[in-house]
Amino acid sequence: MDLINYFSEHHAQLLFLIAGISFIVELTVLGMSGPLLFIAIASVITGIFVQLNILSGWESELLSVGVLTALIALLLWKPLKSFQNSSSGSDTSSDMIGKQVPSSTEITHVKGKIRFSGVDWSARLTTDCEVDVILADKPCVIAGVDGNVMLVKPL
């Protein structure tokens, strides 16, 4: 009961606790997908308002968290999504990227095979490739890896 009494008398600390839990859940469980991040930021701002005696009473605090969450989501949704979807440069997930290899079979946007290090690997053209097909025994460059499929471009 002491904990409940403490938070009923110290609303700002409760809002900071809600913000901290929201941040932790957002970062660990949801992987920065968004919703709890906005609630956490709104809770911190509302907690600051409560500490500065700008807001008092749980009704106004709850309204503040709701309105601020909506405003923050409107302002930050597109910039955060574009930041999240932006590529961080060239793909370096495999040491095969950038290697020049011959095609074993005809390679299209759907299927094909390349020969690398004595092994035939499944391959397909990259989505931004200008050609529709690389013929068999023609050179190509590995531009990326999607699972166990090599993404290639013509040389």
Helices and strands as residue ranges (DSSP letters): H 2-9, H 11-25, I 26-30, H 35-51, H 58-85, E 100-102, E 113-116, E 119-125, E 139-146, E 149-154
